[in-house]
Amino acid sequence: MVLRTIYIALIDEGVDVWRPVEAREDIDGTFRLPDQAPAGELWQFPPGSIVRCEPRKLADGEVLVAAEIVAEQIE
């Protein structure tokens, strides 16, 4: 698995806020989010989840953003 920077939406921020995270890319093109979010952050998808990403234009240019959950974290 390869680490890539993807962006995940923060919720309850009042404006659109995107957090860059290092996620593990699997061979099927899905990504596993880090197991923990920074203190005080509420991510769109739970930490440790497997997500699909889509390209989106943000202030940093065109990036991959978490768009759909595939599976929640498995212990």
N, C-alpha and C positions, 0 to 999 in steps of 0.2 A: 504494500500500500504506500502511496505517495502523499505527503502533506502538501496541501494547497490552501491559499488564502481564499476564503469565501466570506460573504457578508450575511449577517442575520439581523432581522428587524428586532428592535427593542420595543416592547409595548408599555403602555402607561407613561409615555414621555411627553405627550401633548403636541409634538411635531414628529415628523419622520426622522428616526435615528437608526443608523445601520452600524453594527459592530463588526469589524473585521476579526475573524477567528481562523486559526490553523486547523483545518479539518482533514481527516484521512480519506483520500479518494480510493474507492474500490474499483475493481476491473469493470463493473457494470455501470460505472459513471455516477454512482451514488456517493454520498459523503457522510462520514460519522462526525458529529459535532463533538467538541471537547466534553469531558465528563462533568465539568463544573463551569458555571457562569461566574463572572466577578460579583463580589458582594454588592447587593442593591440593584442588580440588573435582572429584568424579567424578559427572557427571550421569547420570540414567537413560537419556537419549538423547544421542548425540554432538552437540557444538556444530555449528551450521550446518544441522542436520537440519530437515526439514519434518515437523510433528506435527499431530495432531488433538487438540483439547482437550475436556474435559468439566467441568461445574460440580462443585465439591466444597466442603463446609463446612470451613474451617480456622479458626485463631485469628483471622485477619483478616476473617472473615465468609465469604460465598460467593464463591469465586474460580474462575477457569479454571485447570485443571491439565493439563499435557501427559500424554496418556493412551495415545497410539498413534503409532508412527512411520509416516510415509507414504513418505519418501525420505531417504536419508542425503545429506550435503553433496556437492554436485557442484562440482568445481573449475572 
